[in-house]
Amino acid sequence: MADNENNSDGRTKELNKLLIISLVSTVMLCVVFAGVNYLVMENLLTQKIGKINLAQEELSDEGSSEDEIQRGIIVDLGDFILNLCDEAQKKYLKVNVAIEVSQKDTDFPKEEEQAKSGGHGGHGAAPAPVDPMEAIQKEMAQFKPAIRDAVITNLSSKTSAELSSAAGKELAKEQIANDINSILGGEREVLRISFGQFIIQ
């Protein structure tokens, strides 16, 4: 009887030891796993935050360089009344289009250059100063028929459904800008296309 009690006490003690060892090892594994997980996640987050910061710096650098170029010269192309290519029913588009083209370094001479060309202190009458905007408008006048044709060709190839959405208008502007850039042949670049009035009937 006493032997049975000693055996059961011995087994109970062994089971308790095994249970304690199992619990301690499980807790230790959980702590190690949590620590490794924390280090891995922290490393991944640091890398992602670094990439985001780098991307934001690149965007801000691009934005600042674009801001320097963004000012352009606006050329009004006038009003257009076009047939759209809807098959079911004839639709018309009335639109006013203006383009903004890039400036050249020579478009607006600096004050020193204007003073030199003004002829102060020379013989005879000073030549009349040239209005830079007038000179630019004359330069663009030679391209205006081809530009207007590009606008007409592009917009009249669209349906009213395509031009009714904001995305459709933006696509048309992008296509018109590409067409005009090929007409200008690199002398100037189209910065922006604006639709002043846009009515589909």
QUIHUGI-V909886 format. One line per field, one symbol per residue. ss: DSSP state (@ for helix, = for strand, . for the rest). Layout:
ss->???
This chain:
ss->.@@@@@@@@@@@@@@@@@@@@@@@@@@@@@@@@@@@@@@@@@@@@@@@@@@@@@@@@@@@@@@@@@@@@..============........===========........@@@@@@@..............@@@@@@@@@@@@@@@@@@@@@@@@@...@@@@@.@@@@@@@@@@@@@@@@@@@.....===========.
